[in-house]
């Protein structure tokens, strides 16, 4: 994985893959949101959740 120490520019349109471990119930809930059309796919959900948290933390 590449270093992102100075890559906080939101205009940077390159994306890296990140692997996370989650509880089964979390994965099932995300899958349900995707199936219901709330998000196009799991990646979109994760990007949205991360963006929301970064904004809440004023990053």
HELIX and SHEET records of a PDB file:
HELIX    1   1 UNK A   24  UNK A   35  1                                  12    
HELIX    2   2 UNK A   42  UNK A   56  1                                  15    
END                                                                             
